[in-house]
Amino acid sequence: MNSALATLADLNADELREMVTGLLQKVSSDAAQIQFKQALIDKLTYENAVLKRLKFGLKSERMNAEHRSLLDETLDADLQAVAEEIAQAVPESAAAQEKRTPKRQALPAELPRQTFTHEPESTVCTATGCGSQMKRIGEDVSEKLDYVPGVFCVHRHVRGKWACACCQTLVQVPVEPHVIDKGIHTPGLLAQVLTNKYADHLPLYRQEAIFGRAGVGLPRSTLAQWVGSCGVELQPLVDALKRDILS
């Protein structure tokens, strides 16, 4: 504190004025950014409330079954998209508290499976001054549901764990990035759902029935959430196409 005061005392009036002006501009910029983010959160929260009112309100109950089925899947997709935009707007810690881990059913055991192994390029310990040969101590296995038109299969990703007995260093190939983290789907399945819905005009309740006949139970609400999440992730591409077209 004393050193900071001494440094300020060494500055002349012009330097102090310039420093104060810079601090005021930064405070003003931060305040404007906070105000913008709060307005965005308020807007998305309001949209979320309106969508829930449409989904669960009395008006939706007076619709016939077919109309309500189409409305429900559209609202589920919109609700998921709005929820992800809110999560991106709020601080990371707050978004993490709101996020819940969904309960999923195990993928059917009778589906054919392809196994992909992911091992480090080198199993020699690279820690400073070590150079010992590491030993495989285990593995993590995750299963992703893929879809080749007309045929479901399961991709098994086996990521071996390698540890050095000398310095306790652990090496494992990192998980590849996914469109939706911790999901059971592959990009091919997401592309199939989106193509069916928007290119082939196949509503999600019909896709649910088609997938069910193939032996995989994918609820319509889950498909709608995938559609909403993909919409958010594809928005930068939409913006780029819009800029290119309007130019």
C-alpha positions, 0 to 999 in steps of 0.5 A: 500500500505504501509503495503504491502511494509512493508511486502515485506521488512520483507521477505528475498531474498529467500522468495522474489525469491520464491514469484516472481517465483510463480507469474511468473508461474501463469502469464504464466499459465493464458496466456497459458489458454487465448491463448488456449481459443482464439484459440478455439474461432477462430476455432469455429468461422471459422467452423461457417462461413464455415457452413453458407457458405455451407447453404447459398452459391451458391453451395447449391442453385444448389442442388435439393430439396431433397438433400438440405432438408437433407443438411439444417437440418444437417447444422442447427444442426451443427450450433447450436452445434458450437454456443453453444460451442462458448457460452461456450468458451467466457466469460459468460457476452459476451455470455449472450449479444449474446443470444436472446430469441426466439419467440415461438407459444403457444402450441395447446389448444386441447392437453391433459394436465397433471398438476404437482404441486410443493409446498414447504414441509413446509409453515412455515416461516423459517426466523430467529426469525419469524416462522409465517404461510405463505400465497400463493400469486401466482404461475408460470406456465410453459408448456412443450411439451412431447411425448409418441410414437404416442401421444402428451400431455402437462405437466403443471408445477405449482410452487406456491409462498408462502410469509410471511406477517410478514417478507416478505420472499418468498418461491417457489420450484426452477425450475428443470434443463433441457437439454435445458433451457427455452425450450418447450420440455421434455426429452422424446420428445428430446429422441424421436427426436434423436431416430427417426433420428439416430436409425430409420434413419428418417430425420427431415423433415419427423419428421416435417410432422409426428408431423404436422399430430398430430397437433403440428407444430415443424419447422425443424429448431427447431428440428435441433437446439435441435439435435445440443444442445443435441449433445453438452450435450451428449459429456461428455458421448461420451468421457467417452464411448470412454475412456472405449472402448480404455482402 
